[in-house]
């Protein structure tokens, strides 16, 4: 038990390193992808909105627990402050999405589903910061990867759990409004807290983008984000057609 605490639970004294495509990354992402596909196949077979609503509520509760655990862990080891919450893309989504799923707030679905899907897929495919501060499979790395997997699954389930909500690939106005809200919150938090949320103060060591001074790299980033939303939306619509197709 003490070995687990020392190596997998408490903060690690390690040299930060990017562990993208490491065995830890590949194993956890593979498991999550299998769980996402398996869950969608079960719901496709059942074709029950009530069942999907119950599953989405449970996933929302799990996501809420994981987010509370993350905040409590950070506060215990590093002290509590407003910075404990973090205001990056996925952190903002993780603070809102559990309540949207638990209470079935369908009016918010079109503003957050594409953002949740994009953030989740991006991190599972390329978790640049997830394993960065930890030595391999650490409790906080696992927590983060599961939360991003839940972001994808909850976003995919929204039409299955709703009688009215249907995604249309051409309609990206509301996802863009959601993106605008994320950027405004990140900008305000970055300036108030002195942290570069969503690259609002600097681009860190990101390839290419870090060579362009702030705020001029946003001339490149904004079109890429809009294009990403458009592609993610079309992909979600294709998945919806498969998941809601009757035999």
C-alpha positions as CSV (number, residue, x, y, z in Angstrom):
1,X,0.0,0.0,0.0
2,X,2.8,2.4,0.9
3,X,4.5,1.6,-2.5
4,X,1.3,2.5,-4.3
5,X,1.1,5.8,-2.4
6,X,4.7,6.7,-3.0
7,X,4.8,5.8,-6.7
8,X,1.2,6.3,-8.0
9,X,-0.6,8.7,-5.7
10,X,1.5,11.4,-4.2
11,X,3.2,14.1,-6.3
12,X,6.2,12.8,-8.2
13,X,9.7,14.2,-8.0
14,X,10.6,13.6,-11.6
15,X,12.0,15.6,-14.5
16,X,9.1,16.7,-16.7
17,X,9.0,14.9,-20.0
18,X,6.6,14.4,-22.8
19,X,5.4,10.8,-22.7
20,X,3.1,10.9,-25.8
21,X,2.9,7.4,-27.5
22,X,4.6,5.9,-24.4
23,X,3.3,2.4,-23.3
24,X,1.2,4.2,-20.6
25,X,-0.4,6.4,-23.2
26,X,-1.1,3.6,-25.6
27,X,-2.5,1.2,-22.9
28,X,-4.9,3.7,-21.3
29,X,-6.1,5.2,-24.6
30,X,-6.7,1.7,-26.1
31,X,-8.8,0.7,-23.0
32,X,-10.9,3.9,-23.2
33,X,-11.5,3.6,-26.9
34,X,-12.7,0.0,-26.4
35,X,-15.0,1.1,-23.6
36,X,-16.4,4.0,-25.7
37,X,-17.1,1.7,-28.7
38,X,-18.6,-1.0,-26.5
39,X,-20.9,1.4,-24.8
40,X,-22.1,2.9,-28.1
41,X,-22.7,-0.6,-29.5
42,X,-24.8,-1.6,-26.5
43,X,-26.9,1.5,-26.7
44,X,-27.3,1.0,-30.5
45,X,-28.7,-2.5,-29.8
46,X,-31.0,-1.4,-27.0
47,X,-32.3,1.7,-28.8
48,X,-33.8,2.9,-25.5
49,X,-33.7,6.6,-24.7
50,X,-34.4,5.9,-21.1
51,X,-31.5,3.6,-20.9
52,X,-29.2,6.1,-22.5
53,X,-30.4,8.8,-20.2
54,X,-29.6,6.6,-17.2
55,X,-26.2,5.8,-18.5
56,X,-25.4,9.4,-19.3
57,X,-26.5,10.4,-15.7
58,X,-24.2,7.8,-14.3
59,X,-21.3,9.0,-16.5
60,X,-22.0,12.5,-15.4
61,X,-21.8,11.5,-11.7
62,X,-18.5,9.7,-12.4
63,X,-17.1,12.7,-14.2
64,X,-18.2,15.0,-11.3
65,X,-16.5,12.7,-8.8
66,X,-13.3,12.7,-10.8
67,X,-13.3,16.5,-11.1
68,X,-13.9,16.9,-7.3
69,X,-11.1,14.4,-6.7
70,X,-8.7,16.3,-8.9
71,X,-9.5,19.6,-7.1
72,X,-9.2,17.9,-3.7
73,X,-5.9,16.3,-4.6
74,X,-4.4,19.5,-5.9
75,X,-5.6,21.4,-2.8
76,X,-4.2,18.8,-0.4
77,X,-0.7,18.8,-1.8
78,X,-0.3,22.3,-3.1
79,X,-2.9,24.4,-1.1
80,X,-6.2,25.7,-2.3
81,X,-6.6,28.7,-4.5
82,X,-8.7,29.7,-7.5
83,X,-5.9,28.3,-9.7
84,X,-6.7,24.8,-8.4
85,X,-9.8,24.8,-10.7
86,X,-7.8,25.7,-13.9
87,X,-9.4,27.3,-16.9
88,X,-8.0,25.5,-19.9
89,X,-10.3,24.1,-22.7
90,X,-10.9,20.7,-21.1
91,X,-11.0,21.9,-17.5
92,X,-13.8,24.3,-18.3
93,X,-15.7,21.6,-20.1
94,X,-15.2,19.2,-17.2
95,X,-16.6,21.7,-14.8
96,X,-19.8,22.2,-16.8
97,X,-20.4,18.9,-18.6
98,X,-21.2,16.7,-15.5
99,X,-24.2,19.0,-14.6
100,X,-25.4,19.1,-18.2
101,X,-25.3,15.2,-18.3
102,X,-26.8,14.7,-14.8
103,X,-29.7,17.2,-15.1
104,X,-30.2,16.6,-18.9
105,X,-29.9,20.3,-19.8
106,X,-30.5,19.9,-23.5
107,X,-30.4,23.6,-24.3
108,X,-26.7,23.5,-23.6
109,X,-26.0,20.4,-25.7
110,X,-25.2,22.2,-29.0
111,X,-22.9,24.6,-27.3
112,X,-20.7,22.1,-25.5
113,X,-20.9,18.7,-27.3
114,X,-18.5,19.5,-30.2
115,X,-16.1,21.2,-27.8
116,X,-16.2,18.1,-25.4
117,X,-15.6,15.7,-28.3
118,X,-12.7,17.8,-29.8
119,X,-11.0,18.1,-26.4
120,X,-11.4,14.5,-25.5
121,X,-10.2,13.1,-28.9
122,X,-7.3,15.5,-29.0
123,X,-6.0,14.5,-25.6
124,X,-6.5,10.7,-26.0
125,X,-4.6,11.0,-29.3
126,X,-1.9,13.3,-28.1
127,X,-1.8,13.8,-24.3
128,X,1.1,16.3,-24.3
129,X,0.5,17.5,-20.8
130,X,-1.3,14.6,-19.2
131,X,1.8,12.4,-18.5
132,X,4.2,15.4,-18.5
133,X,4.7,15.8,-14.8
134,X,4.2,12.2,-13.7
135,X,6.3,9.1,-13.9
136,X,4.2,6.9,-16.1
137,X,0.8,5.7,-14.9
138,X,0.0,8.0,-12.0
139,X,-3.4,8.4,-10.4
140,X,-3.8,12.0,-11.7
141,X,-2.8,10.9,-15.3
142,X,-5.3,8.1,-15.1
143,X,-8.0,10.6,-13.7
144,X,-7.3,13.0,-16.6
145,X,-7.4,10.3,-19.3
146,X,-10.7,8.9,-18.0
147,X,-12.3,12.4,-17.8
148,X,-11.3,13.0,-21.4
149,X,-12.8,9.6,-22.4
150,X,-16.0,10.6,-20.6
151,X,-16.1,13.9,-22.5
152,X,-16.1,11.9,-25.8
153,X,-18.7,9.4,-24.6
154,X,-21.2,11.9,-23.1
155,X,-21.0,14.0,-26.3
156,X,-21.7,11.0,-28.4
157,X,-24.7,10.0,-26.2
158,X,-26.5,13.3,-26.3
159,X,-28.8,12.5,-29.3
160,X,-29.4,9.0,-28.1
161,X,-30.6,10.3,-24.7
162,X,-32.7,13.1,-26.2
163,X,-36.1,13.1,-27.9
164,X,-35.5,16.3,-29.7
165,X,-31.8,17.1,-30.0
166,X,-30.3,16.2,-33.4
167,X,-27.0,17.4,-34.7
168,X,-26.6,19.0,-38.2
169,X,-23.1,19.3,-39.6
170,X,-23.7,22.7,-41.3
171,X,-24.8,24.3,-38.0
172,X,-21.7,25.3,-36.1
173,X,-22.9,28.7,-34.9
174,X,-23.6,27.4,-31.3
175,X,-20.3,25.4,-31.0
176,X,-18.5,28.6,-32.1
177,X,-20.4,30.6,-29.4
178,X,-19.3,27.9,-26.9
179,X,-15.7,28.3,-28.1
180,X,-16.0,32.1,-27.7
181,X,-17.1,31.7,-24.1
182,X,-14.2,29.3,-23.4
183,X,-11.7,31.9,-24.9
184,X,-13.2,34.8,-22.9
185,X,-13.1,32.8,-19.6
186,X,-9.5,31.7,-20.3
187,X,-8.5,35.3,-21.2
188,X,-9.9,36.8,-18.0
189,X,-8.5,34.0,-15.8
190,X,-5.1,34.2,-17.4
191,X,-4.9,37.9,-16.8
192,X,-6.2,37.8,-13.3
193,X,-4.2,34.7,-12.2
194,X,-1.0,35.2,-14.2
195,X,-1.4,31.8,-15.9
196,X,-1.5,31.2,-19.6
197,X,-4.7,29.3,-20.0
198,X,-5.5,28.4,-23.6
199,X,-2.2,30.1,-24.7
200,X,-3.6,33.4,-23.6
201,X,-0.2,34.8,-22.5
202,X,2.3,32.7,-24.4
203,X,2.5,29.5,-26.4
204,X,4.9,27.7,-24.2
205,X,7.1,25.3,-26.2
206,X,4.5,24.3,-28.8
207,X,6.1,23.6,-32.2
208,X,5.9,26.5,-34.7
209,X,3.3,28.5,-32.7
210,X,5.9,29.3,-30.0
211,X,8.0,31.0,-32.7
212,X,5.3,33.6,-33.2
213,X,4.9,36.3,-30.5
214,X,1.7,36.7,-28.6
215,X,-1.0,37.6,-29.7
216,X,-0.1,37.2,-33.3
217,X,-0.1,33.4,-33.3
218,X,-3.9,33.7,-32.8
219,X,-4.1,34.6,-36.5
220,X,-3.1,31.0,-37.1
221,X,-4.9,29.4,-34.1
222,X,-8.4,30.8,-34.6
223,X,-8.9,29.5,-38.2
224,X,-7.5,26.1,-37.1
225,X,-10.0,26.0,-34.2
226,X,-12.9,26.9,-36.4
227,X,-11.8,24.2,-39.0
228,X,-11.5,21.7,-36.1
229,X,-15.1,22.4,-35.0
230,X,-16.4,22.0,-38.5
231,X,-14.6,18.7,-39.0
232,X,-15.6,17.4,-35.5
233,X,-19.2,18.4,-36.1
234,X,-19.3,16.4,-39.4
235,X,-17.7,13.4,-37.7
236,X,-20.3,13.6,-34.9
237,X,-23.1,13.6,-37.4
238,X,-21.7,10.6,-39.2
239,X,-21.5,8.7,-35.8
240,X,-25.0,9.8,-35.0
241,X,-26.3,8.2,-38.2
242,X,-24.6,5.0,-37.4
243,X,-25.7,4.9,-33.7
244,X,-29.3,5.8,-34.4
245,X,-29.7,3.6,-37.5
246,X,-32.2,0.8,-37.0
247,X,-31.4,-2.8,-38.1
